[in-house]
Amino acid sequence: MSTTVEALSFALDALQIQSDAIANNVANVDTPGYIQSNVSFQSSLAAALANGGTATTSVTPSSNPVGLNGNNVSLGQELTQATTNAMDYQAVSNELTTYFQILSGSMGGQF
C-alpha cells in the first residue's frame, strides 16, 4: 500500500475516533463529574509522514476548567468541533477517492 493511501486511511480512522469522542462528550454534557475527552492526531500524522514512521491516535482527558458540577464539556465547543471534524472527514474521503480515480485512469480506466 502506498504512503498516500496509508496516510489517508489513518486520517479517516482517526477522524472517526475523534467523532466518537465528540459524540460521547455531547452525550455527557450534563453528567456531573464527566471530563471531556480530546483526540489529537494531526501532529502525530505530520511527524509520522516526516519520519516515515507510524502515526498514532490518542484520546486524552481535557484540562479545561470544570464547572460547579465537576463537568468541563462546552456544548458550543463540541458542536463546532463536530462540524470541523465532518468537513475534515469529507475532505480526506474526497482525496482518497481522487487518488483511486487517478490510479484507475493510469491503468487504462477512465479518469
C-alpha positions as CSV (number, residue, x, y, z in Angstrom):
1,M,0.0,0.0,0.0
2,S,1.3,3.5,-0.8
3,T,2.2,6.1,1.8
4,T,-0.6,8.3,0.4
5,V,-3.2,5.6,1.0
6,E,-1.8,4.7,4.4
7,A,-1.9,8.4,5.5
8,L,-5.4,9.0,4.2
9,S,-6.6,5.7,5.7
10,F,-5.1,6.7,9.1
11,A,-6.7,10.1,8.9
12,L,-10.1,8.6,8.2
13,D,-9.7,6.2,11.2
14,A,-8.5,9.0,13.5
15,L,-11.3,11.3,12.4
16,Q,-13.8,8.5,13.2
17,I,-12.2,8.2,16.7
18,Q,-12.5,11.9,17.1
19,S,-16.1,11.9,16.0
20,D,-16.9,9.2,18.6
21,A,-15.2,11.2,21.3
22,I,-17.2,14.3,20.4
23,A,-20.4,12.3,20.4
24,N,-19.6,10.9,23.8
25,N,-18.8,14.4,25.1
26,V,-22.1,15.8,23.8
27,A,-24.0,12.8,25.4
28,N,-22.4,13.6,28.7
29,V,-22.7,17.4,28.6
30,D,-24.9,17.4,31.8
31,T,-23.3,14.4,33.6
32,P,-21.8,15.5,36.9
33,G,-18.1,14.9,37.2
34,Y,-17.7,14.0,33.5
35,I,-14.4,15.1,32.0
36,Q,-14.3,15.9,28.3
37,S,-12.1,13.7,26.0
38,N,-9.9,15.1,23.3
39,V,-8.4,13.4,20.3
40,S,-5.3,14.7,18.7
41,F,-3.8,13.0,15.6
42,Q,-2.8,15.8,13.3
43,S,0.6,16.4,14.9
44,S,1.2,12.6,15.1
45,L,0.4,12.2,11.4
46,A,2.7,15.1,10.4
47,A,5.5,13.6,12.4
48,A,5.0,10.1,11.1
49,L,5.0,11.4,7.5
50,A,8.1,13.4,8.1
51,N,10.0,10.5,9.7
52,G,8.5,7.6,7.7
53,G,7.1,6.2,11.0
54,T,3.8,5.0,12.3
55,A,1.2,7.5,13.4
56,T,-0.9,7.0,16.5
57,T,-4.2,8.4,17.8
58,S,-4.6,9.1,21.4
59,V,-7.7,10.0,23.5
60,T,-6.8,12.2,26.4
61,P,-8.8,13.9,29.2
62,S,-9.3,17.6,28.7
63,S,-7.6,20.1,31.0
64,N,-10.4,22.7,30.6
65,P,-11.7,24.1,33.9
66,V,-14.6,22.3,35.4
67,G,-18.0,23.8,36.3
68,L,-19.9,23.6,39.5
69,N,-21.0,20.0,38.8
70,G,-17.4,18.9,38.0
71,N,-18.1,18.7,34.3
72,N,-15.9,20.5,31.8
73,V,-17.8,19.9,28.5
74,S,-18.6,23.0,26.5
75,L,-21.5,22.2,24.1
76,G,-20.7,25.1,21.8
77,Q,-17.1,23.9,21.5
78,E,-18.2,20.3,20.9
79,L,-20.6,21.3,18.1
80,T,-18.0,23.5,16.4
81,Q,-15.5,20.6,16.6
82,A,-18.2,18.2,15.2
83,T,-18.7,20.5,12.2
84,T,-15.0,20.8,11.6
85,N,-14.5,17.1,12.0
86,A,-17.2,16.3,9.5
87,M,-15.7,18.7,6.9
88,D,-12.2,17.2,7.5
89,Y,-13.6,13.7,7.1
90,Q,-15.3,14.7,3.8
91,A,-12.1,16.3,2.5
92,V,-10.0,13.2,3.3
93,S,-12.6,11.0,1.8
94,N,-12.6,13.1,-1.4
95,E,-8.8,12.9,-1.6
96,L,-8.9,9.1,-1.3
97,T,-11.5,8.9,-4.0
98,T,-9.4,11.2,-6.3
99,Y,-6.3,9.1,-5.6
100,F,-8.1,5.9,-6.7
101,Q,-9.6,7.6,-9.7
102,I,-6.1,8.7,-10.9
103,L,-4.7,5.3,-10.2
104,S,-7.6,3.7,-12.1
105,G,-7.0,6.1,-15.0
106,S,-3.3,5.4,-15.1
107,M,-4.1,1.7,-15.5
108,G,-6.3,2.2,-18.6
109,G,-9.5,3.0,-16.8
110,Q,-11.5,6.3,-17.2
111,F,-10.5,9.4,-15.3
